[in-house]
Amino acid sequence: MPYHLYDTEFRLNGYQPATEEVANDFDDRISLNELTTLAKHHTADGRHTFLVLHDDSTVYGAPGASPLVALHLARDVASRTFTFDSERLPLLALAQSWLIRRGCCDDAIYPSDDCGTLPTDDTTMVLERRLRNPVNQYSLVESYVGEGYPTQETVVLLEAVNPPQAHPYRLLLEVTDRQAGTHRLREGAFETAKAARDWLEARSTPLPAPPPTPARGLPAGPASPASARGRTR
């Protein structure tokens, strides 16, 4: 594997996988896919790189697959080897949160202003900021990233894991207007996963609003909507 091909984004020139297992996993999960970098952060000591990537090859795979890949590279500068961890996630804010929990600065992993779509309103921006906050941890139950033009819908079901909540299941609906270059995110709260799926199938009532969440050290949001761009396809 010619790792130097990824030097601009991954900075692996001169490094080798720490083990054969790392090499095989990196090929399967990262280097053999058609990846576009959306956001990146390299630590000053050269030991860590955090990236949000878009896998363009998901259009050829199973319908509804998550196109975003959160990637954490860790380098051993003494042995010139690297390890990595990665996760596929359906929303930019979830990918950012995954990286922040692994040590990335919370204000350092935003896409550039010319990349992706703009949030349509303050509600979307506040919800995305809350999802990025590592204090508000959720596990991904299931998701479906739809296709379509000009609008595209992404559906995400999360379960709160810390702390337990009265309505632990959260249904997220993101609608992207690809023509306008905007996206709108909304959240519903449910007692069970079945209740969330039933609502999604019927959609006969508004999304049930989640109970108020006390502020607990939310990371500062971007200074302007342009700095909060997401990527949806």
LINQUI-V757584 format. One record per residue. N is the residue number from 1. PHI is phi as a letter, one per 40 degrees, with the letter a starting at -180 (* if undefined). PSI is psi as a letter, one per 40 degrees, with the letter a starting at -180 (999 if undefined). NEAR is the number of other C-alpha atoms within 12 Angstrom. Layout:
n=<N;N>
phi=<PHI;PHI>
psi=<PSI;PSI>
near=<NEAR;NEAR>
This chain:
n=<1;2;3;4;5;6;7;8;9;10;11;12;13;14;15;16;17;18;19;20;21;22;23;24;25;26;27;28;29;30;31;32;33;34;35;36;37;38;39;40;41;42;43;44;45;46;47;48;49;50;51;52;53;54;55;56;57;58;59;60;61;62;63;64;65;66;67;68;69;70;71;72;73;74;75;76;77;78;79;80;81;82;83;84;85;86;87;88;89;90;91;92;93;94;95;96;97;98;99;100;101;102;103;104;105;106;107;108;109;110;111;112;113;114;115;116;117;118;119;120;121;122;123;124;125;126;127;128;129;130;131;132;133;134;135;136;137;138;139;140;141;142;143;144;145;146;147;148;149;150;151;152;153;154;155;156;157;158;159;160;161;162;163;164;165;166;167;168;169;170;171;172;173;174;175;176;177;178;179;180;181;182;183;184;185;186;187;188;189;190;191;192;193;194;195;196;197;198;199;200;201;202;203;204;205;206;207;208;209;210;211;212;213;214;215;216;217;218;219;220;221;222;223;224;225;226;227;228;229;230;231;232;233>
phi=<*;c;c;c;c;b;c;c;c;c;f;b;c;g;b;b;d;c;a;c;c;c;c;c;c;c;c;c;c;b;c;c;b;c;b;b;c;c;a;a;a;b;c;c;c;g;c;b;b;b;b;b;b;b;c;c;c;c;c;c;c;c;d;g;c;c;c;c;b;c;b;b;b;b;b;c;c;c;c;f;b;b;b;a;a;a;a;c;a;c;b;d;c;c;c;c;c;d;c;c;c;b;h;c;c;c;b;b;b;b;c;c;c;c;b;g;b;c;c;c;a;c;d;c;c;c;c;c;c;c;c;c;c;c;c;c;c;b;b;c;c;a;a;a;c;c;b;i;a;c;b;a;b;b;b;b;b;b;b;c;b;a;c;d;b;c;b;c;c;b;b;b;b;b;b;b;c;c;c;c;g;b;a;b;b;b;b;b;b;a;c;b;c;c;c;c;c;c;c;c;c;c;f;c;b;c;d;c;c;c;c;d;b;c;c;b;g;d;c;c;c;c;c;a;d;c;c;b;c;b;b;b;b>
psi=<h;g;d;e;d;e;d;d;d;d;f;e;h;e;i;i;i;d;i;d;d;d;d;d;d;d;d;d;d;c;d;e;i;g;h;h;h;d;i;i;h;h;i;d;e;e;d;i;h;h;i;h;i;h;h;e;e;d;e;e;a;h;h;e;i;h;e;h;h;h;h;h;h;h;h;h;d;d;e;f;i;i;i;i;i;i;h;h;i;e;i;d;d;d;d;d;d;d;d;d;e;e;e;i;h;e;e;e;f;i;i;i;d;e;h;a;i;i;i;d;i;d;d;d;d;d;d;d;d;d;d;d;h;e;d;g;h;i;i;h;d;i;i;h;h;i;i;i;h;e;i;h;h;h;h;h;h;i;h;h;e;h;i;i;i;d;g;e;h;h;h;h;h;h;h;h;g;d;d;e;f;i;i;h;h;i;h;i;h;i;d;i;d;d;d;d;d;d;d;d;d;d;f;e;i;i;h;h;i;i;i;h;h;i;h;g;f;h;i;h;i;i;d;i;d;d;e;f;i;a;h;h;999>
near=<21;17;24;16;15;20;14;15;27;39;30;31;21;21;30;30;28;23;17;15;16;24;24;19;20;29;19;15;26;37;26;19;22;21;26;27;31;35;40;35;36;27;22;10;12;21;28;32;38;43;45;47;44;37;33;24;24;24;20;13;14;14;16;25;29;37;40;41;42;44;44;37;38;33;30;21;20;13;15;20;26;33;31;35;25;29;31;31;39;42;47;47;45;39;45;48;40;40;41;34;23;25;25;35;28;31;26;28;40;41;33;24;20;17;26;31;31;35;37;26;19;20;18;30;32;28;32;42;35;30;37;36;32;33;24;35;27;32;24;29;25;26;29;27;34;28;25;18;16;18;22;28;29;38;35;38;38;35;30;28;20;14;15;15;22;19;27;30;35;44;40;42;35;39;36;36;27;24;17;18;27;31;38;34;37;34;34;35;34;30;25;23;25;17;23;33;27;17;25;28;12;12;15;10;13;15;24;23;18;23;17;10;20;11;14;12;16;22;24;22;29;24;12;15;27;24;25;40;37;46;44;43;39>
